[in-house]
Amino acid sequence: MFMGGAASPDQGSVVAAILEKGRQLVRDEVVTIPDFGRGWRTDTTKVQGLPVCIKSVAHHRYLSSSPDGDVKHHKEAKEWEQFTLLHLRNGLVSFRTAHGRYLGAPDPDPKSSKHLTTKNFLREWEMFTLEHIFDERYALRTYHGKYVGLILPKGFCEKVVLANQALAGEWEQFEIEVNSLDKKGPVGEAGGDTEML
């Protein structure tokens, strides 16, 4: 079913530790995944999901998804900064946005944009390896072996979320905060209780 490489043996324990920390919020989620080995057929499966926010260690800002597919960053964790971490059967994870889309890696073609985006479907490029760095720090490694980072590129005055970094330095490290989506305020207001992992 999954075309992407399997996660490393310790990947399962990293994800299991996060799910255990937020166990009272873990719920079954249904996902549909294209099975490219069988044409365009899809496989619908049940996986474990946990509401989380993803916060940059270096910049103290949260990844944020907009309805049009852009991924940016924001100072506070509001509705658009909330994701559902999905623990997939192949040991990898995916992040479903508040808009029902999935975080996705960019095309590896050197001429393509390197910005992290969101897609309406879940396939290999929307699957990540969650690497535990140390303490409460994690890195998101894409299907292509690159890392997601909140970066200030040369010549730019604003940080951007890229998914083409070769190493997991400080700008590519994130805290995964468990967030009770059931306790969030109205759209546009700050989210509910959070707990750093």
C-alpha positions in Angstrom: 0.0 0.0 0.0 2.6 2.6 1.0 5.1 3.5 -1.6 7.4 5.5 0.7 10.2 3.9 2.7 9.4 2.4 6.0 10.3 4.2 9.1 13.3 3.3 11.2 12.8 0.8 14.1 13.0 3.6 16.7 10.4 5.8 14.8 7.6 3.7 16.3 8.8 4.4 19.8 9.1 8.1 19.1 5.5 8.3 17.9 4.3 6.0 20.7 5.8 8.3 23.3 3.9 11.3 21.9 0.7 9.3 21.7 1.1 8.1 25.3 1.8 11.7 26.5 -1.6 12.8 25.0 -3.4 9.5 25.5 -6.6 11.0 26.8 -6.9 12.9 23.5 -5.9 10.1 21.1 -8.8 9.1 18.8 -9.4 6.9 15.8 -9.2 8.7 12.5 -10.1 7.4 9.1 -7.8 8.2 6.2 -7.9 7.4 2.5 -4.5 6.7 0.9 -3.9 6.2 -2.9 -2.4 2.8 -3.6 -0.3 3.6 -6.7 0.8 0.0 -7.0 -2.8 -0.9 -7.9 -3.5 2.0 -10.2 -5.5 4.8 -8.7 -7.4 2.6 -6.2 -7.5 3.9 -2.6 -7.2 2.2 0.7 -9.3 3.5 3.6 -7.9 2.7 7.0 -8.3 3.6 10.6 -5.3 5.2 12.3 -4.6 6.9 15.6 -4.8 10.7 15.6 -3.7 13.3 18.2 -4.4 17.0 18.1 -1.1 19.0 18.2 0.6 22.3 17.4 4.1 22.4 15.8 6.3 25.2 17.3 9.7 26.3 16.0 12.4 25.9 18.7 14.6 28.7 17.2 11.8 31.3 16.5 9.1 30.3 19.0 6.5 30.5 16.2 3.8 27.9 15.2 3.4 26.4 11.8 0.1 27.6 10.4 -2.0 26.4 7.5 -4.3 28.5 5.4 -7.4 27.3 3.4 -5.6 28.0 0.1 -2.8 25.5 0.9 0.0 27.9 2.1 2.0 27.0 5.2 3.3 30.0 7.1 4.0 30.7 10.8 2.2 32.6 13.6 3.1 33.8 17.0 0.1 32.3 18.7 -1.6 28.9 18.5 -5.0 29.5 17.1 -7.3 27.3 14.9 -5.1 27.4 11.8 -2.1 26.4 13.9 -3.7 23.1 15.0 -3.0 19.8 13.3 -4.0 16.2 13.8 -0.9 14.0 14.0 -1.8 10.8 12.3 0.2 7.7 13.1 0.2 5.7 9.9 0.6 1.9 9.6 4.0 2.2 7.9 5.4 3.9 11.1 5.4 7.3 9.5 3.3 10.3 10.5 1.1 12.8 8.6 -0.3 16.1 9.8 -3.9 17.0 8.8 -4.6 20.7 9.0 -7.7 22.4 10.5 -8.9 22.7 6.9 -8.8 18.9 6.3 -5.7 19.1 4.1 -2.3 17.4 4.7 1.1 18.9 5.1 3.2 18.0 2.1 6.8 18.1 0.9 7.5 20.1 -2.3 8.6 18.6 -5.6 12.4 17.7 -5.3 13.0 19.2 -8.8 15.6 22.0 -8.2 13.5 24.4 -10.3 10.4 23.9 -8.1 9.4 25.9 -5.0 10.8 24.5 -1.8 8.0 25.8 0.4 6.0 23.3 2.6 2.5 23.2 1.3 -0.8 21.3 2.0 -2.6 18.9 -0.3 -6.1 17.6 -0.4 -4.9 14.0 -0.4 -2.5 11.8 1.5 0.2 10.0 -0.3 4.0 9.5 0.0 4.9 13.2 -0.1 2.5 13.9 2.8 4.2 11.4 5.1 7.1 12.3 7.4 9.5 10.6 9.7 9.4 12.3 13.1 12.9 12.2 14.5 13.6 12.8 18.2 16.6 15.2 18.5 16.8 15.5 22.3 14.6 16.7 25.2 11.4 18.2 23.7 12.9 18.7 20.2 11.9 16.9 17.0 12.7 17.1 13.3 10.3 16.5 10.4 12.1 14.5 7.6 10.2 14.4 4.3 9.8 11.5 1.9 12.7 12.9 0.0 15.0 12.8 3.0 15.0 16.6 3.5 14.0 18.5 6.7 11.3 21.1 7.3 12.6 24.3 8.7 11.5 27.8 9.5 14.2 29.7 7.6 15.2 33.3 6.9 16.6 33.0 3.3 19.3 35.3 2.0 17.7 38.5 0.6 14.4 38.0 2.3 13.1 40.0 5.2 10.6 37.3 6.4 11.0 33.8 7.6 9.5 31.1 5.4 8.6 27.4 5.9 10.8 25.3 3.6 11.1 21.6 3.3 14.5 21.3 1.5 17.1 21.4 4.3 19.9 18.8 4.3 20.4 18.8 8.1 18.3 19.1 11.2 19.9 22.2 12.7 18.3 24.5 15.2 16.0 26.1 12.6 14.7 22.6 11.6 13.8 21.6 15.2 10.2 21.8 16.5 8.3 21.2 19.7 5.2 19.1 19.3 2.5 20.4 21.7 -0.5 18.3 22.5 -3.5 20.5 22.0 -7.1 19.8 23.1 -9.1 20.8 20.0 -12.3 20.2 22.0 -11.4 23.1 24.2 -10.6 25.6 21.5 -12.4 28.9 21.3 -14.3 30.3 18.4 -12.5 30.6 15.0 -9.7 33.1 15.2 -9.3 32.9 18.9 -6.4 31.2 20.8 -6.5 27.4 21.0 -7.2 25.3 24.1 -4.8 23.8 26.6 -1.4 22.8 25.3 1.3 20.6 26.7 4.8 20.5 25.3 6.3 17.0 24.4 
